[in-house]
Each structure stands twice: as C-alpha cells, then as structure tokens.
Amino acid sequence: MNNLTKNLLMLNCVFGPNNRLIEEIDDYIDLSEIENPKHLLDGLMDSGIIDEKKTAGLSKFIDQERFDFFKTYIETENIGVCTVYDNTYPERLRSIDDKPYVLYYKGSLEPLE
C-alpha cells in the first residue's frame, strides 16, 4: 500500500467520510510524500485546518497504531479499497462535486461503471 492510499485511509478512518475536509488537507499537504503518520499529524497541527478535537482523534489513532489493526481487518475480510487517485476508481464518481475519496467494497467495482 502506497503512502497516498495509507494516508487517505487513515484520514477517512479518523474523520469519517468528510470529503471536503480530506480535500482541503489533500490540497495543503502532499499525502504521497508522507511516510510517517506523526509527520502528517505535525503538518496538520501547523496548518490550522483541523481543530483540537480532530487533532486529538488523529493523535490517538496514530499512537495506538490503529491503522495496522484496520489494515489487517480489511485484508482478513477481503474488503477492497479504492481511492480517488486509483485507476480502478469509477469514472462516474469522479464527476461528483463531493466525491468520496475512499471507497470500501466487496466484490467488483464494475457495477458502478
């Protein structure tokens, strides 16, 4: 899993499907360049994009290493993950103003096309 996907999944887990917030973060920070989640947290704290409650939630998620648990869960349950930057992301969804940055699915994405 590349840095971009990992960071988008982490933000989606912590902030929920808050696509506008994730878009604002994605515009401010190059998520593909951040390998260490603590650096993402530091960048977000400096940006002023997220409030203290969201900062605390992300910090807790990172400190408790919940991403590894989440990643294991989706792999064990055969849950597919697709981000807006993946070639497999459905074209019909790309045209939506508030498009989901992350899709979780079982089976095939083909019916969405």
N, CA, C and O of each residue as an XYZ file, in Angstrom:
452
protein
N       0.853     -1.172      0.000
C       0.000      0.000      0.000
C       0.902      1.240      0.000
O       1.807      1.358      0.826
N       0.648      2.153     -0.927
C       1.493      3.335     -1.025
C       1.114      4.382      0.026
O       0.069      4.283      0.670
N       1.980      5.384      0.188
C       1.769      6.421      1.209
C       0.460      7.176      1.009
O      -0.243      7.466      1.978
N       0.132      7.493     -0.223
C      -1.085      8.243     -0.500
C      -2.314      7.477     -0.034
O      -3.169      8.028      0.659
N      -2.400      6.218     -0.410
C      -3.542      5.397     -0.008
C      -3.588      5.240      1.506
O      -4.649      5.374      2.117
N      -2.452      4.960      2.102
C      -2.394      4.791      3.555
C      -2.873      6.052      4.268
O      -3.667      5.964      5.205
N      -2.408      7.210      3.844
C      -2.790      8.461      4.497
C      -4.263      8.801      4.274
O      -4.934      9.289      5.183
N      -4.762      8.545      3.077
C      -6.188      8.778      2.824
C      -7.056      7.854      3.667
O      -8.081      8.281      4.200
N      -6.654      6.592      3.792
C      -7.403      5.654      4.628
C      -7.389      6.086      6.087
O      -8.407      6.019      6.777
N      -6.243      6.524      6.541
C      -6.137      6.957      7.931
C      -7.036      8.165      8.189
O      -7.750      8.201      9.191
N      -7.008      9.140      7.306
C      -7.861     10.318      7.465
C      -9.331      9.932      7.411
O     -10.145     10.455      8.172
N      -9.670      9.016      6.509
C     -11.050      8.555      6.387
C     -11.496      7.820      7.645
O     -12.637      7.977      8.081
N     -10.619      7.028      8.227
C     -10.947      6.307      9.463
C     -11.192      7.268     10.622
O     -12.126      7.084     11.402
N     -10.365      8.272     10.729
C     -10.444      9.190     11.864
C     -11.549     10.220     11.686
O     -12.302     10.485     12.622
N     -11.657     10.803     10.502
C     -12.596     11.905     10.285
C     -13.897     11.457      9.640
O     -14.811     12.263      9.463
N     -13.989     10.184      9.287
C     -15.185      9.697      8.624
C     -15.200     10.159      7.176
O     -14.203     10.669      6.663
N     -16.331      9.977      6.529
C     -16.403     10.358      5.111
C     -16.588     11.869      4.939
O     -17.520     12.319      4.273
N     -15.699     12.630      5.539
C     -15.739     14.085      5.468
C     -14.903     14.511      4.262
O     -13.765     14.958      4.401
N     -15.491     14.364      3.089
C     -14.739     14.558      1.851
C     -14.208     15.970      1.682
O     -13.115     16.160      1.150
N     -14.962     16.956      2.125
C     -14.487     18.348      1.995
C     -13.245     18.589      2.850
O     -12.310     19.263      2.417
N     -13.236     18.041      4.058
C     -12.069     18.193      4.921
C     -10.872     17.456      4.336
O      -9.764     17.993      4.306
N     -11.087     16.235      3.874
C      -9.990     15.467      3.285
C      -9.465     16.165      2.033
O      -8.260     16.167      1.783
N     -10.352     16.752      1.253
C      -9.925     17.510      0.070
C      -9.074     18.710      0.474
O      -8.055     18.990     -0.158
N      -9.483     19.412      1.513
C      -8.718     20.573      1.984
C      -7.332     20.145      2.472
O      -6.339     20.818      2.196
N      -7.271     19.036      3.190
C      -5.986     18.510      3.664
C      -5.131     18.092      2.474
O      -3.939     18.393      2.424
N      -5.741     17.397      1.515
C      -5.032     16.930      0.329
C      -4.486     18.098     -0.493
O      -3.417     17.986     -1.092
N      -5.202     19.196     -0.524
C      -4.727     20.385     -1.242
C      -3.551     21.040     -0.518
O      -2.684     21.638     -1.156
N      -3.520     20.931      0.800
C      -2.497     21.595      1.610
C      -1.219     20.764      1.743
O      -0.111     21.301      1.717
N      -1.388     19.456      1.885
C      -0.257     18.560      2.152
C      -0.172     17.511      1.042
O      -1.190     16.958      0.625
N       1.027     17.243      0.575
C       1.232     16.174     -0.406
C       1.244     14.844      0.340
O       2.280     14.418      0.851
N       0.096     14.199      0.396
C      -0.061     12.967      1.167
C       0.782     11.816      0.640
O       1.060     10.864      1.370
N       1.188     11.894     -0.611
C       2.014     10.819     -1.173
C       3.451     10.870     -0.659
O       4.181      9.883     -0.746
N       3.854     12.017     -0.125
C       5.230     12.196      0.344
C       5.405     11.849      1.819
O       6.539     11.738      2.286
N       4.337     11.680      2.549
C       4.429     11.475      4.000
C       4.428      9.982      4.321
O       3.442      9.279      4.093
N       5.556      9.517      4.854
C       5.679      8.105      5.226
C       5.317      7.879      6.690
O       4.701      6.870      7.035
N       5.695      8.806      7.535
C       5.465      8.668      8.969
C       4.174      9.392      9.354
O       4.061     10.597      9.130
N       3.202      8.685      9.925
C       1.940      9.325     10.295
C       2.103     10.503     11.262
O       1.298     11.433     11.251
N       3.134     10.460     12.085
C       3.356     11.580     13.019
C       3.711     12.858     12.260
O       3.406     13.957     12.723
N       4.345     12.723     11.114
C       4.653     13.898     10.300
C       3.368     14.484      9.707
O       3.234     15.700      9.567
N       2.436     13.609      9.364
C       1.131     14.081      8.891
C       0.435     14.864      9.991
O      -0.104     15.945      9.753
N       0.451     14.313     11.193
C      -0.160     14.998     12.332
C       0.492     16.355     12.561
O      -0.204     17.351     12.761
N       1.812     16.402     12.535
C       2.533     17.667     12.726
C       2.146     18.690     11.661
O       1.914     19.860     11.965
N       2.079     18.236     10.412
C       1.707     19.138      9.319
C       0.297     19.674      9.475
O       0.035     20.842      9.191
N      -0.604     18.826      9.923
C      -1.987     19.264     10.115
C      -2.113     20.217     11.296
O      -2.898     21.164     11.248
N      -1.354     19.978     12.343
C      -1.388     20.879     13.503
C      -0.880     22.263     13.102
O      -1.417     23.278     13.545
N       0.145     22.301     12.272
C       0.705     23.576     11.817
C      -0.218     24.295     10.841
O      -0.172     25.520     10.727
N      -1.056     23.539     10.137
C      -1.889     24.123      9.084
C      -3.091     24.885      9.611
O      -3.559     25.826      8.970
N      -3.593     24.492     10.766
C      -4.805     25.096     11.292
C      -6.073     24.586     10.622
O      -7.154     25.127     10.858
N      -5.962     23.564      9.800
C      -7.111     23.014      9.084
C      -8.042     22.260     10.033
O      -9.264     22.321      9.902
N      -7.440     21.544     10.995
C      -8.260     20.750     11.904
C      -8.230     21.357     13.307
O      -7.244     21.965     13.724
N      -9.340     21.171     14.018
C      -9.435     21.709     15.365
C      -8.793     20.749     16.374
O      -8.283     19.691     16.004
N      -8.828     21.135     17.644
C      -8.182     20.341     18.690
C      -8.801     18.949     18.835
O      -8.090     17.974     19.080
N     -10.106     18.858     18.686
C     -10.785     17.564     18.816
C     -10.332     16.603     17.723
O     -10.061     15.433     17.992
N     -10.251     17.097     16.492
C      -9.796     16.256     15.386
C      -8.315     15.910     15.539
O      -7.897     14.796     15.221
N      -7.534     16.857     16.020
C      -6.113     16.610     16.268
C      -5.946     15.504     17.303
O      -5.125     14.603     17.131
N      -6.725     15.575     18.373
C      -6.648     14.555     19.423
C      -7.059     13.188     18.891
O      -6.442     12.180     19.231
N      -8.091     13.146     18.063
C      -8.541     11.881     17.484
C      -7.481     11.255     16.591
O      -7.235     10.051     16.660
N      -6.855     12.074     15.753
C      -5.803     11.569     14.869
C      -4.593     11.125     15.677
O      -3.991     10.092     15.381
N      -4.236     11.891     16.686
C      -3.103     11.546     17.538
C      -3.341     10.212     18.229
O      -2.439      9.375     18.281
N      -4.525     10.001     18.754
C      -4.868      8.750     19.424
C      -4.808      7.577     18.437
O      -4.280      6.513     18.760
N      -5.348      7.782     17.245
C      -5.332      6.755     16.202
C      -3.902      6.343     15.881
O      -3.605      5.156     15.746
N      -3.020      7.329     15.759
C      -1.612      7.063     15.429
C      -0.901      6.402     16.604
O      -0.206      5.402     16.424
N      -1.068      6.954     17.811
C      -0.368      6.436     18.991
C      -0.764      4.996     19.314
O       0.067      4.206     19.761
N      -2.020      4.662     19.090
C      -2.485      3.306     19.398
C      -2.294      2.347     18.217
O      -2.735      1.198     18.256
N      -1.636      2.836     17.182
C      -1.333      2.028     15.991
C      -2.575      1.336     15.456
O      -2.535      0.156     15.109
N      -3.663      2.060     15.391
C      -4.930      1.507     14.912
C      -4.924      1.225     13.421
O      -5.704      0.401     12.944
N      -4.051      1.901     12.675
C      -4.038      1.667     11.237
C      -3.666      0.219     10.925
O      -4.261     -0.403     10.045
N      -2.690     -0.312     11.643
C      -2.285     -1.698     11.402
C      -3.443     -2.652     11.678
O      -3.652     -3.609     10.933
N      -4.187     -2.397     12.738
C      -5.364     -3.210     13.045
C      -6.395     -3.100     11.923
O      -6.950     -4.106     11.481
N      -6.646     -1.876     11.465
C      -7.623     -1.637     10.401
C      -7.199     -2.326      9.112
O      -8.019     -2.962      8.449
N      -5.935     -2.206      8.755
C      -5.420     -2.818      7.530
C      -5.558     -4.338      7.590
O      -5.969     -4.962      6.612
N      -5.222     -4.924      8.716
C      -5.376     -6.371      8.892
C      -6.837     -6.769      8.755
O      -7.152     -7.779      8.126
N      -7.725     -5.984      9.339
C      -9.154     -6.288      9.276
C      -9.665     -6.298      7.832
O     -10.348     -7.238      7.424
N      -9.339     -5.261      7.061
C      -9.855     -5.213      5.688
C      -9.264     -6.328      4.827
O      -9.929     -6.849      3.932
N      -8.025     -6.686      5.100
C      -7.420     -7.793      4.361
C      -8.074     -9.122      4.739
O      -8.371     -9.938      3.867
N      -8.296     -9.337      6.024
C      -8.913    -10.580      6.504
C     -10.332    -10.738      5.977
O     -10.751    -11.844      5.635
N     -11.063     -9.651      5.912
C     -12.458     -9.681      5.476
C     -12.612     -9.530      3.961
O     -13.730     -9.436      3.455
N     -11.489     -9.509      3.237
C     -11.499     -9.353      1.773
C     -12.263     -8.108      1.331
O     -13.059     -8.149      0.393
N     -12.008     -7.016      2.016
C     -12.625     -5.739      1.674
C     -11.656     -4.997      0.751
O     -10.493     -4.786      1.094
N     -12.149     -4.613     -0.406
C     -11.340     -3.856     -1.344
C     -11.340     -2.383     -0.978
O     -12.298     -1.874     -0.396
N     -10.270     -1.714     -1.321
C     -10.142     -0.284     -1.060
C      -9.704      0.390     -2.349
O      -8.806     -0.078     -3.047
N     -10.352      1.482     -2.637
C     -10.038      2.240     -3.845
C     -10.085      3.725     -3.486
O     -11.038      4.179     -2.853
N      -9.077      4.473     -3.880
C      -9.097      5.920     -3.639
C      -9.338      6.656     -4.952
O      -9.234      6.085     -6.037
N      -9.657      7.912     -4.825
C      -9.958      8.732     -5.989
C      -8.767      8.805     -6.953
O      -8.940      9.157     -8.120
N      -7.572      8.479     -6.481
C      -6.372      8.542     -7.315
C      -6.047      7.224     -8.020
O      -5.116      7.155     -8.823
N      -6.811      6.195     -7.720
C      -6.557      4.888     -8.326
C      -7.215      4.787     -9.703
O      -8.263      5.384     -9.950
N      -6.583      4.026    -10.591
C      -7.148      3.798    -11.925
C      -8.466      3.040    -11.867
O      -9.283      3.142    -12.782
N      -8.676      2.286    -10.803
C      -9.891      1.484    -10.668
C     -11.075      2.290    -10.112
O     -12.192      1.777    -10.038
N     -10.837      3.535     -9.727
C     -11.916      4.376     -9.188
C     -12.952      4.611    -10.299
O     -12.592      4.994    -11.412
N     -14.229      4.383     -9.997
C     -15.275      4.522    -11.029
C     -15.349      5.937    -11.617
O     -15.463      6.919    -10.884
N     -15.284      6.023    -12.928
C     -15.305      7.316    -13.622
C     -16.564      8.123    -13.314
O     -16.509      9.350    -13.225
N     -17.684      7.447    -13.151
C     -18.939      8.155    -12.873
C     -18.880      8.902    -11.547
O     -19.539      9.930    -11.386
N     -18.105      8.400    -10.603
C     -17.984      9.073     -9.308
C     -17.044     10.269     -9.364
O     -17.183     11.207     -8.579
N     -16.098     10.241    -10.279
C     -15.129     11.347    -10.379
C     -15.810     12.693    -10.676
O     -15.293     13.746    -10.303
N     -16.953     12.655    -11.338
C     -17.619     13.899    -11.733
C     -18.487     14.503    -10.625
O     -19.027     15.597    -10.793
N     -18.623     13.813     -9.514
C     -19.426     14.317     -8.400
C     -18.632     15.379     -7.643
O     -17.443     15.194     -7.382
N     -19.277     16.486     -7.292
C     -18.597     17.555     -6.562
C     -18.026     17.073     -5.227
O     -16.880     17.376     -4.892
N     -18.813     16.338     -4.483
C     -18.402     15.865     -3.166
C     -18.075     14.376     -3.230
O     -18.569     13.577     -2.434
N     -17.231     14.024     -4.196
C     -16.922     12.609     -4.437
C     -16.214     12.003     -3.225
O     -15.437     12.676     -2.548
N     -16.489     10.735     -2.963
C     -15.784     10.061     -1.869
C     -14.315      9.853     -2.233
O     -13.995      9.398     -3.331
N     -13.451     10.184     -1.321
C     -12.028      9.984     -1.550
C     -11.640      8.522     -1.420
O     -10.681      8.067     -2.044
N     -12.392      7.786     -0.606
C     -12.100      6.381     -0.364
C     -13.371      5.567     -0.543
O     -14.426      5.916     -0.015
N     -13.259      4.476     -1.295
C     -14.361      3.524     -1.429
C     -13.920      2.203     -0.814
O     -12.812      1.724     -1.054
N     -14.801      1.634     -0.026
C     -14.595      0.286      0.508
C     -15.627     -0.581     -0.179
O     -16.785     -0.184     -0.311
N     -15.221     -1.759     -0.618
C     -16.165     -2.598     -1.354
C     -15.817     -4.073     -1.200
O     -14.696     -4.450     -0.858
N     -16.820     -4.873     -1.467
C     -16.636     -6.318     -1.573
C     -17.106     -6.695     -2.962
O     -18.129     -6.204     -3.441
N     -16.370     -7.548     -3.588
C     -16.732     -7.938     -4.944
C     -16.067     -7.045     -5.967
O     -14.860     -6.811     -5.910
N     -16.853     -6.550     -6.898
C     -16.332     -5.802     -8.026
C     -16.860     -4.369     -8.035
O     -17.978     -4.108     -7.591
N     -16.064     -3.463     -8.535
C     -16.492     -2.083     -8.729
C     -17.219     -1.907    -10.076
O     -17.793     -0.852    -10.347
N     -17.185     -2.933    -10.894
C     -17.749     -2.850    -12.235
C     -19.195     -2.355    -12.276
O     -19.515     -1.556    -13.156
N     -20.088     -2.783    -11.377
C     -21.462     -2.277    -11.432
C     -21.578     -0.753    -11.288
O     -22.573     -0.167    -11.713
N     -20.562     -0.109    -10.688
C     -20.589      1.339    -10.538
C     -20.286      2.051    -11.856
O     -20.557      3.243    -12.003
N     -19.728      1.319    -12.800
C     -19.435      1.903    -14.096
C     -20.703      1.906    -14.919
O     -20.695      2.359    -16.064
